[in-house]
Amino acid sequence: MKHFEVNFDGLVGPTHNYAGLSFGNVASLSNAKAASNPRQAAKQGLKKMKALHDLGLKQGVLAPQERPDMATLRRLGFTGTDAQVLAKAAKDAPHLLAACCSASSMWTANAATISPSADTHDGRVHFTPANLTNKFHRSLEPAVTGRILKAIFSDERYFKHHKHLPDNDHFGDEGAANHTRLCSQYGHAGVELFVYGREAFNSQAPAPRRYPARQTLEASQAIARLHGLDESNVVFMQQNPEVIDAGVFHNDVISVGNQNVLFYHQDAFANTAADFAEIQRKFGEHPLHFIEVPRQSVSVSEAVKTYLFNTQIVTLPSGHMAIIAPTECEESDAVSRYLAELVEKDTPIKEVRYMDVKESMKNGGGPACLRLRVALNDQELAAANPHCLLDDALFTRLNGWVDKHYRDQLHVADLADPALLTESRQALDELTQILALGSVYPFQLA
Ligand SMILES: N=C(N)NCCC[C@H](NC(=O)CCC(=O)O)C(=O)O
């Protein structure tokens, strides 16, 4: 049996904008109210997907959410026609309108946590959408995320879908951004690392003071239980609260793993020595590479600025690993020097590829935020919706679809434009046909 890691990248939605919605996310706040370019953002994302496909990797596409989220605006008390709802929200509560227009579902690392069949008790692939409770605009995502995942992974013989955790900060869950899996081969049982920011039911435990810890230990434990993971294959690790306060709002901004490599910053974790000893013990005999980046080489603030750790480490068909980094890393002397040295060292990482995802980066989303990893064997892959797997034809078709429907400039003031709602719904209606998703959006189900 063959095994693959399939990266499902989020397609950037037509309302991509900079609204400064994410307290604790430095880029989101510093670019608040800047003009965005949704067309370019979507094309940058597609280009990254195509580049990974061309490297010989399996690449999937996840559809964006319906925005503006009219159902939520109505639930919050705005009434009348769609145009009236938008106008009233823009006048009385522009912050709510912005939240209901965010294209944040593009960062599919936050869509869900996924455990491959080799790790779970029932031998199925388990999916739990993230509740994203810490940010209102993101808390609007899980129901539709669940529907989209079910439309791709529908065969119950292979796939098990759970409901997102209770919508409360005690169970704040940010999905795969705080979850990494180490393994010798994708199809072999691995060690799943769950990294959390605070303990919700223990006020004595360490926690950040300035910025929120979005993921709780209790949420991570619940996911491990739901997915039927064996205690001997799971490690719960606390993120260093000081780095959360320095702008590391998800663990994937300070560490990334792939197969037998864990690449991380010296300051990433609260209890590095004890946690790594547990990982090593649970991982067994196979060689494991802990690649630590010392703060003398790259400071935490440089890592946050450049997203050195929000890189994708991928295993190429040759067996070597490549690191897919944002161009911001190339533009930093310290980081580009570090990466040039890294590929010469005795580790599996042998090449660096820089990708331009600047439209996403300005909201704090790097290459790794834009993808959700799903490890599948060949039977599971054959059972997944083939229309969501990228090939040259789908790449060309999606580029044409973006050209047809997307604006090349969007200001926060444009979010109330009723034409944007019509354009977005037309685009998404066509997209569900291209990706053969059926009806997944509220406007399609109404
Ligand atoms: N690290 C990972 N995996 N994902 C990055 C998510 C970025 C996202 N930004 C935003 O939601 C900003 C939207 C705005 O401000 O308009 C967030 O903070 O949740």
The ligand as an ORCA input file, in Angstrom:
! r2SCAN-3c Opt
* xyz 0 1
  N      -0.921     30.400     11.884
  C      -1.934     29.914     11.227
  N      -2.065     28.632     11.135
  N      -2.896     30.677     10.677
  C      -2.841     32.073     10.525
  C      -4.202     32.667     10.700
  C      -4.220     34.160     10.477
  C      -5.537     34.762     10.871
  N      -5.590     36.159     10.504
  C      -6.771     36.836     10.512
  O      -7.813     36.319     10.781
  C      -6.687     38.325     10.165
  C      -7.939     38.845      9.504
  C      -8.012     40.343      9.489
  O      -7.434     40.991     10.380
  O      -8.660     40.904      8.559
  C      -5.775     34.582     12.373
  O      -5.270     35.417     13.143
  O      -6.441     33.610     12.755
*
